[in-house]
Amino acid sequence: MNQRSIPALAGVEHRFVDVGGDVTIHVADAGPADGSPVMLVHGFPQNWWAWHELIGPLAADGYRVLCPDLRGAGWSSAPDDRYYKTDMADDLATVLDRLGVASVRLVATDWGGPVAAFMMLRHPEKVTGFFGLNTVGPWLKLDLALVRQLWRFWYQIPLALPVIGPRVIGDPKGRFLGMLGRWVAGFSLNEDDFWLYIRRMREPGHAVAGSRWYRTSLTREMVRVLRGEFANTSVDIPVRFLHGMGDPVITPTLLRGYAERARDFQLETVDGVGHLIVDQRPELVLVRLRAFLHDT
């Protein structure tokens, strides 16, 4: 793994954790080693850099900040794999074991949300709180209200297609991903950040991995969720969601019933903010996240 290509960020150390099965997970690690740990889990097509504006302030607050690259993203391995989100969740649990971290508060956005939620359900002893940012968990309710929302996920079809998906994701000009980012966010990402993500998606295996994130979800995982596989699950930890109402994909309709799944649940909505709330309003996210960490 070429560490020289990793962007520098003050106070961050980079660790490469062997989680088994010839898979290595890259983790950006900041803050005091004995600080209260918080894990920040990115979405697609991003990597650990998605959190770069939050890492320094949280580390300065005394937290140990762990930002993994999910399997198939960033500087982590991109194996020939189906990319089940449960396997990706187990990767994160193994990372904690390898680093000697007993438990964390989880913060997640976009695809990081389902992965982190599965970690929360599969390894409850390792998670003491969950903070979701324009994302969803595994508690979707199949009814007419949900069916009316399905058109919003149109963009996942080209990304999930064999051959076509990897070509779209690996496009050196980033045309589809650029258009998609502007649509879901309502603004354009910082250009340097955007090209950093595009370059990583062009690394061997990463475009195929990104496509399989979506293909496995659409063809296998979503069916399990909609059949109610997780209908009777719940968690006994604080759960918070901060949701930008300008998100054209994920709407509060998809979060119905979540209050019944957690002992302490709160949803805050923010007008004028799209899907990429961490990029668009990092100062707001930092304020809310600090309050969450202080209270939990």
Contacts in CASP RR format, 6 or more apart in sequence:
PFRMAT RR
TARGET T0000
AUTHOR 0000-0000-0000
METHOD contacts of the structure
MODEL  1
MNQRSIPALAGVEHRFVDVGGDVTIHVADAGPADGSPVMLVHGFPQNWWA
WHELIGPLAADGYRVLCPDLRGAGWSSAPDDRYYKTDMADDLATVLDRLG
VASVRLVATDWGGPVAAFMMLRHPEKVTGFFGLNTVGPWLKLDLALVRQL
WRFWYQIPLALPVIGPRVIGDPKGRFLGMLGRWVAGFSLNEDDFWLYIRR
MREPGHAVAGSRWYRTSLTREMVRVLRGEFANTSVDIPVRFLHGMGDPVI
TPTLLRGYAERARDFQLETVDGVGHLIVDQRPELVLVRLRAFLHDT
1 16 0 8 1.000
1 24 0 8 1.000
1 26 0 8 1.000
1 75 0 8 1.000
2 75 0 8 1.000
3 14 0 8 1.000
3 75 0 8 1.000
5 75 0 8 1.000
5 199 0 8 1.000
6 14 0 8 1.000
6 26 0 8 1.000
6 75 0 8 1.000
7 49 0 8 1.000
7 52 0 8 1.000
7 196 0 8 1.000
9 28 0 8 1.000
9 30 0 8 1.000
9 52 0 8 1.000
9 55 0 8 1.000
9 56 0 8 1.000
10 56 0 8 1.000
11 30 0 8 1.000
11 31 0 8 1.000
11 56 0 8 1.000
11 59 0 8 1.000
12 28 0 8 1.000
12 29 0 8 1.000
12 30 0 8 1.000
12 55 0 8 1.000
13 28 0 8 1.000
13 29 0 8 1.000
13 30 0 8 1.000
14 26 0 8 1.000
14 27 0 8 1.000
14 28 0 8 1.000
14 29 0 8 1.000
14 75 0 8 1.000
15 26 0 8 1.000
15 27 0 8 1.000
15 29 0 8 1.000
15 99 0 8 1.000
16 24 0 8 1.000
16 25 0 8 1.000
16 26 0 8 1.000
16 27 0 8 1.000
16 75 0 8 1.000
17 24 0 8 1.000
17 25 0 8 1.000
17 26 0 8 1.000
17 27 0 8 1.000
17 94 0 8 1.000
17 95 0 8 1.000
17 98 0 8 1.000
17 99 0 8 1.000
18 24 0 8 1.000
18 98 0 8 1.000
19 25 0 8 1.000
19 90 0 8 1.000
19 91 0 8 1.000
19 94 0 8 1.000
19 95 0 8 1.000
19 98 0 8 1.000
20 94 0 8 1.000
21 79 0 8 1.000
22 77 0 8 1.000
22 79 0 8 1.000
23 71 0 8 1.000
23 76 0 8 1.000
23 77 0 8 1.000
23 79 0 8 1.000
23 91 0 8 1.000
24 76 0 8 1.000
24 77 0 8 1.000
25 68 0 8 1.000
25 69 0 8 1.000
25 70 0 8 1.000
25 71 0 8 1.000
25 76 0 8 1.000
25 77 0 8 1.000
25 91 0 8 1.000
25 92 0 8 1.000
25 94 0 8 1.000
25 95 0 8 1.000
26 48 0 8 1.000
26 68 0 8 1.000
26 69 0 8 1.000
26 74 0 8 1.000
26 75 0 8 1.000
26 76 0 8 1.000
27 48 0 8 1.000
27 66 0 8 1.000
27 67 0 8 1.000
27 68 0 8 1.000
27 69 0 8 1.000
27 95 0 8 1.000
27 99 0 8 1.000
28 48 0 8 1.000
28 51 0 8 1.000
28 55 0 8 1.000
28 65 0 8 1.000
28 66 0 8 1.000
28 67 0 8 1.000
28 68 0 8 1.000
29 64 0 8 1.000
29 65 0 8 1.000
29 66 0 8 1.000
29 67 0 8 1.000
29 99 0 8 1.000
30 55 0 8 1.000
30 56 0 8 1.000
30 58 0 8 1.000
30 59 0 8 1.000
30 64 0 8 1.000
30 65 0 8 1.000
30 67 0 8 1.000
31 56 0 8 1.000
31 58 0 8 1.000
31 59 0 8 1.000
31 62 0 8 1.000
31 63 0 8 1.000
31 64 0 8 1.000
31 65 0 8 1.000
32 59 0 8 1.000
32 62 0 8 1.000
32 64 0 8 1.000
33 64 0 8 1.000
34 64 0 8 1.000
35 62 0 8 1.000
35 63 0 8 1.000
35 64 0 8 1.000
36 62 0 8 1.000
36 63 0 8 1.000
36 64 0 8 1.000
36 105 0 8 1.000
36 293 0 8 1.000
37 63 0 8 1.000
37 64 0 8 1.000
37 65 0 8 1.000
37 66 0 8 1.000
37 101 0 8 1.000
37 103 0 8 1.000
37 104 0 8 1.000
37 105 0 8 1.000
38 58 0 8 1.000
38 63 0 8 1.000
38 64 0 8 1.000
38 65 0 8 1.000
38 66 0 8 1.000
38 104 0 8 1.000
38 105 0 8 1.000
38 106 0 8 1.000
38 107 0 8 1.000
38 293 0 8 1.000
39 66 0 8 1.000
39 67 0 8 1.000
39 68 0 8 1.000
39 92 0 8 1.000
39 96 0 8 1.000
39 104 0 8 1.000
39 105 0 8 1.000
39 106 0 8 1.000
39 107 0 8 1.000
39 116 0 8 1.000
40 48 0 8 1.000
40 50 0 8 1.000
40 51 0 8 1.000
40 54 0 8 1.000
40 55 0 8 1.000
40 65 0 8 1.000
40 66 0 8 1.000
40 67 0 8 1.000
40 107 0 8 1.000
40 108 0 8 1.000
41 68 0 8 1.000
41 70 0 8 1.000
41 92 0 8 1.000
41 106 0 8 1.000
41 107 0 8 1.000
41 108 0 8 1.000
41 109 0 8 1.000
41 112 0 8 1.000
41 113 0 8 1.000
41 115 0 8 1.000
41 116 0 8 1.000
42 48 0 8 1.000
42 50 0 8 1.000
42 51 0 8 1.000
42 67 0 8 1.000
42 69 0 8 1.000
42 70 0 8 1.000
42 73 0 8 1.000
42 109 0 8 1.000
42 110 0 8 1.000
42 111 0 8 1.000
42 112 0 8 1.000
43 50 0 8 1.000
43 70 0 8 1.000
43 73 0 8 1.000
43 108 0 8 1.000
43 109 0 8 1.000
43 110 0 8 1.000
43 111 0 8 1.000
43 112 0 8 1.000
43 113 0 8 1.000
44 73 0 8 1.000
44 110 0 8 1.000
44 111 0 8 1.000
44 210 0 8 1.000
44 213 0 8 1.000
45 73 0 8 1.000
45 169 0 8 1.000
45 177 0 8 1.000
45 197 0 8 1.000
45 198 0 8 1.000
45 200 0 8 1.000
45 201 0 8 1.000
45 210 0 8 1.000
46 73 0 8 1.000
46 110 0 8 1.000
46 197 0 8 1.000
47 69 0 8 1.000
47 70 0 8 1.000
47 73 0 8 1.000
47 74 0 8 1.000
47 75 0 8 1.000
47 197 0 8 1.000
47 200 0 8 1.000
48 67 0 8 1.000
48 68 0 8 1.000
48 69 0 8 1.000
48 74 0 8 1.000
48 75 0 8 1.000
49 193 0 8 1.000
49 196 0 8 1.000
49 197 0 8 1.000
50 109 0 8 1.000
50 278 0 8 1.000
50 279 0 8 1.000
51 65 0 8 1.000
51 67 0 8 1.000
51 278 0 8 1.000
53 278 0 8 1.000
53 282 0 8 1.000
53 286 0 8 1.000
54 65 0 8 1.000
54 278 0 8 1.000
54 282 0 8 1.000
54 285 0 8 1.000
54 286 0 8 1.000
54 289 0 8 1.000
55 65 0 8 1.000
55 67 0 8 1.000
56 65 0 8 1.000
57 286 0 8 1.000
58 65 0 8 1.000
58 286 0 8 1.000
58 289 0 8 1.000
58 290 0 8 1.000
58 293 0 8 1.000
59 65 0 8 1.000
61 290 0 8 1.000
61 293 0 8 1.000
63 293 0 8 1.000
64 101 0 8 1.000
66 95 0 8 1.000
66 99 0 8 1.000
66 101 0 8 1.000
66 104 0 8 1.000
68 76 0 8 1.000
68 91 0 8 1.000
68 92 0 8 1.000
68 95 0 8 1.000
69 75 0 8 1.000
69 76 0 8 1.000
70 76 0 8 1.000
70 88 0 8 1.000
70 91 0 8 1.000
70 111 0 8 1.000
70 112 0 8 1.000
70 115 0 8 1.000
71 77 0 8 1.000
71 78 0 8 1.000
71 79 0 8 1.000
71 81 0 8 1.000
71 83 0 8 1.000
71 87 0 8 1.000
71 88 0 8 1.000
71 91 0 8 1.000
71 209 0 8 1.000
72 78 0 8 1.000
72 79 0 8 1.000
72 83 0 8 1.000
72 205 0 8 1.000
72 206 0 8 1.000
72 209 0 8 1.000
72 210 0 8 1.000
73 200 0 8 1.000
73 206 0 8 1.000
73 209 0 8 1.000
73 210 0 8 1.000
74 200 0 8 1.000
74 203 0 8 1.000
74 206 0 8 1.000
75 200 0 8 1.000
78 203 0 8 1.000
78 204 0 8 1.000
78 205 0 8 1.000
78 206 0 8 1.000
78 208 0 8 1.000
78 209 0 8 1.000
79 209 0 8 1.000
80 208 0 8 1.000
81 87 0 8 1.000
81 209 0 8 1.000
81 212 0 8 1.000
82 212 0 8 1.000
82 216 0 8 1.000
82 220 0 8 1.000
83 209 0 8 1.000
83 210 0 8 1.000
83 212 0 8 1.000
83 213 0 8 1.000
83 216 0 8 1.000
84 216 0 8 1.000
84 220 0 8 1.000
84 221 0 8 1.000
85 111 0 8 1.000
85 114 0 8 1.000
85 115 0 8 1.000
85 118 0 8 1.000
85 216 0 8 1.000
85 217 0 8 1.000
85 221 0 8 1.000
86 118 0 8 1.000
86 122 0 8 1.000
88 115 0 8 1.000
88 118 0 8 1.000
89 115 0 8 1.000
89 116 0 8 1.000
89 117 0 8 1.000
89 118 0 8 1.000
89 119 0 8 1.000
89 122 0 8 1.000
89 123 0 8 1.000
90 119 0 8 1.000
90 122 0 8 1.000
90 123 0 8 1.000
92 115 0 8 1.000
92 116 0 8 1.000
92 119 0 8 1.000
93 119 0 8 1.000
93 122 0 8 1.000
93 123 0 8 1.000
93 126 0 8 1.000
96 102 0 8 1.000
96 103 0 8 1.000
96 104 0 8 1.000
96 126 0 8 1.000
102 126 0 8 1.000
103 125 0 8 1.000
103 126 0 8 1.000
103 127 0 8 1.000
103 128 0 8 1.000
104 126 0 8 1.000
104 127 0 8 1.000
104 128 0 8 1.000
105 127 0 8 1.000
105 128 0 8 1.000
105 129 0 8 1.000
105 130 0 8 1.000
105 131 0 8 1.000
105 292 0 8 1.000
105 293 0 8 1.000
105 296 0 8 1.000
106 116 0 8 1.000
106 119 0 8 1.000
106 120 0 8 1.000
106 127 0 8 1.000
106 129 0 8 1.000
106 130 0 8 1.000
106 131 0 8 1.000
107 116 0 8 1.000
107 131 0 8 1.000
107 132 0 8 1.000
107 133 0 8 1.000
107 289 0 8 1.000
108 115 0 8 1.000
108 116 0 8 1.000
108 117 0 8 1.000
108 130 0 8 1.000
108 131 0 8 1.000
108 132 0 8 1.000
108 133 0 8 1.000
108 135 0 8 1.000
109 132 0 8 1.000
109 133 0 8 1.000
109 134 0 8 1.000
109 135 0 8 1.000
109 276 0 8 1.000
109 277 0 8 1.000
109 278 0 8 1.000
110 134 0 8 1.000
110 135 0 8 1.000
110 275 0 8 1.000
111 135 0 8 1.000
111 213 0 8 1.000
112 135 0 8 1.000
113 132 0 8 1.000
113 135 0 8 1.000
113 136 0 8 1.000
113 137 0 8 1.000
114 135 0 8 1.000
114 136 0 8 1.000
114 137 0 8 1.000
114 138 0 8 1.000
116 130 0 8 1.000
116 132 0 8 1.000
117 130 0 8 1.000
117 137 0 8 1.000
117 138 0 8 1.000
118 138 0 8 1.000
119 126 0 8 1.000
119 127 0 8 1.000
120 127 0 8 1.000
120 129 0 8 1.000
120 130 0 8 1.000
120 235 0 8 1.000
120 237 0 8 1.000
121 138 0 8 1.000
121 230 0 8 1.000
121 233 0 8 1.000
121 235 0 8 1.000
124 235 0 8 1.000
124 236 0 8 1.000
124 237 0 8 1.000
127 235 0 8 1.000
127 237 0 8 1.000
128 237 0 8 1.000
128 296 0 8 1.000
129 237 0 8 1.000
129 238 0 8 1.000
129 239 0 8 1.000
129 296 0 8 1.000
130 235 0 8 1.000
130 237 0 8 1.000
130 238 0 8 1.000
130 239 0 8 1.000
130 240 0 8 1.000
130 262 0 8 1.000
131 239 0 8 1.000
131 240 0 8 1.000
131 241 0 8 1.000
131 242 0 8 1.000
131 288 0 8 1.000
131 289 0 8 1.000
131 292 0 8 1.000
132 240 0 8 1.000
132 241 0 8 1.000
132 242 0 8 1.000
133 241 0 8 1.000
133 242 0 8 1.000
133 243 0 8 1.000
133 277 0 8 1.000
133 278 0 8 1.000
133 285 0 8 1.000
134 242 0 8 1.000
134 243 0 8 1.000
134 244 0 8 1.000
134 247 0 8 1.000
134 250 0 8 1.000
134 274 0 8 1.000
134 275 0 8 1.000
134 276 0 8 1.000
134 277 0 8 1.000
135 241 0 8 1.000
135 250 0 8 1.000
136 250 0 8 1.000
136 254 0 8 1.000
136 255 0 8 1.000
137 258 0 8 1.000
138 225 0 8 1.000
138 229 0 8 1.000
138 230 0 8 1.000
138 233 0 8 1.000
139 230 0 8 1.000
139 231 0 8 1.000
139 233 0 8 1.000
139 257 0 8 1.000
139 258 0 8 1.000
139 261 0 8 1.000
140 146 0 8 1.000
140 225 0 8 1.000
140 226 0 8 1.000
140 254 0 8 1.000
141 256 0 8 1.000
141 257 0 8 1.000
142 226 0 8 1.000
142 227 0 8 1.000
142 228 0 8 1.000
145 253 0 8 1.000
145 256 0 8 1.000
146 253 0 8 1.000
146 254 0 8 1.000
148 253 0 8 1.000
149 251 0 8 1.000
149 253 0 8 1.000
149 254 0 8 1.000
152 248 0 8 1.000
152 249 0 8 1.000
152 250 0 8 1.000
152 251 0 8 1.000
153 249 0 8 1.000
155 180 0 8 1.000
155 183 0 8 1.000
155 249 0 8 1.000
156 214 0 8 1.000
156 217 0 8 1.000
156 218 0 8 1.000
157 218 0 8 1.000
158 164 0 8 1.000
158 165 0 8 1.000
158 168 0 8 1.000
158 176 0 8 1.000
159 165 0 8 1.000
159 168 0 8 1.000
159 169 0 8 1.000
159 176 0 8 1.000
159 210 0 8 1.000
159 211 0 8 1.000
159 214 0 8 1.000
160 211 0 8 1.000
160 214 0 8 1.000
160 215 0 8 1.000
160 217 0 8 1.000
160 218 0 8 1.000
160 219 0 8 1.000
161 211 0 8 1.000
161 215 0 8 1.000
162 211 0 8 1.000
162 215 0 8 1.000
165 207 0 8 1.000
165 211 0 8 1.000
166 207 0 8 1.000
166 208 0 8 1.000
166 210 0 8 1.000
166 211 0 8 1.000
167 207 0 8 1.000
168 176 0 8 1.000
168 177 0 8 1.000
168 211 0 8 1.000
169 176 0 8 1.000
169 177 0 8 1.000
169 201 0 8 1.000
169 206 0 8 1.000
169 207 0 8 1.000
169 210 0 8 1.000
169 211 0 8 1.000
170 198 0 8 1.000
170 201 0 8 1.000
170 202 0 8 1.000
170 206 0 8 1.000
170 207 0 8 1.000
171 177 0 8 1.000
171 198 0 8 1.000
172 198 0 8 1.000
172 202 0 8 1.000
174 198 0 8 1.000
177 197 0 8 1.000
177 198 0 8 1.000
177 201 0 8 1.000
178 188 0 8 1.000
178 189 0 8 1.000
178 194 0 8 1.000
181 188 0 8 1.000
181 189 0 8 1.000
181 275 0 8 1.000
181 276 0 8 1.000
182 188 0 8 1.000
183 248 0 8 1.000
184 247 0 8 1.000
184 248 0 8 1.000
184 249 0 8 1.000
184 274 0 8 1.000
184 275 0 8 1.000
184 276 0 8 1.000
185 274 0 8 1.000
185 275 0 8 1.000
185 276 0 8 1.000
185 279 0 8 1.000
185 280 0 8 1.000
186 246 0 8 1.000
186 274 0 8 1.000
186 280 0 8 1.000
187 274 0 8 1.000
187 276 0 8 1.000
187 280 0 8 1.000
188 194 0 8 1.000
189 276 0 8 1.000
189 279 0 8 1.000
190 279 0 8 1.000
193 279 0 8 1.000
200 206 0 8 1.000
201 207 0 8 1.000
201 210 0 8 1.000
233 261 0 8 1.000
234 260 0 8 1.000
234 261 0 8 1.000
234 262 0 8 1.000
235 261 0 8 1.000
235 262 0 8 1.000
235 263 0 8 1.000
236 262 0 8 1.000
236 263 0 8 1.000
237 262 0 8 1.000
237 263 0 8 1.000
237 264 0 8 1.000
237 296 0 8 1.000
238 262 0 8 1.000
238 263 0 8 1.000
238 264 0 8 1.000
238 265 0 8 1.000
238 292 0 8 1.000
238 295 0 8 1.000
238 296 0 8 1.000
239 258 0 8 1.000
239 261 0 8 1.000
239 262 0 8 1.000
239 264 0 8 1.000
239 265 0 8 1.000
239 266 0 8 1.000
240 265 0 8 1.000
240 266 0 8 1.000
240 267 0 8 1.000
240 268 0 8 1.000
240 288 0 8 1.000
240 292 0 8 1.000
241 255 0 8 1.000
241 258 0 8 1.000
241 266 0 8 1.000
241 267 0 8 1.000
241 268 0 8 1.000
242 268 0 8 1.000
242 270 0 8 1.000
242 277 0 8 1.000
242 284 0 8 1.000
242 285 0 8 1.000
242 288 0 8 1.000
243 250 0 8 1.000
243 252 0 8 1.000
243 255 0 8 1.000
243 267 0 8 1.000
243 268 0 8 1.000
243 269 0 8 1.000
243 270 0 8 1.000
243 277 0 8 1.000
244 269 0 8 1.000
244 270 0 8 1.000
244 271 0 8 1.000
244 272 0 8 1.000
244 273 0 8 1.000
244 274 0 8 1.000
244 275 0 8 1.000
244 277 0 8 1.000
245 252 0 8 1.000
245 269 0 8 1.000
245 270 0 8 1.000
245 271 0 8 1.000
245 272 0 8 1.000
245 273 0 8 1.000
245 274 0 8 1.000
246 271 0 8 1.000
246 272 0 8 1.000
246 273 0 8 1.000
246 274 0 8 1.000
246 275 0 8 1.000
247 273 0 8 1.000
247 274 0 8 1.000
247 275 0 8 1.000
248 274 0 8 1.000
248 275 0 8 1.000
249 275 0 8 1.000
250 275 0 8 1.000
252 267 0 8 1.000
252 269 0 8 1.000
255 267 0 8 1.000
258 265 0 8 1.000
258 267 0 8 1.000
259 265 0 8 1.000
259 267 0 8 1.000
268 288 0 8 1.000
270 277 0 8 1.000
270 281 0 8 1.000
270 284 0 8 1.000
273 280 0 8 1.000
273 281 0 8 1.000
273 284 0 8 1.000
274 280 0 8 1.000
277 284 0 8 1.000
277 285 0 8 1.000
278 285 0 8 1.000
END
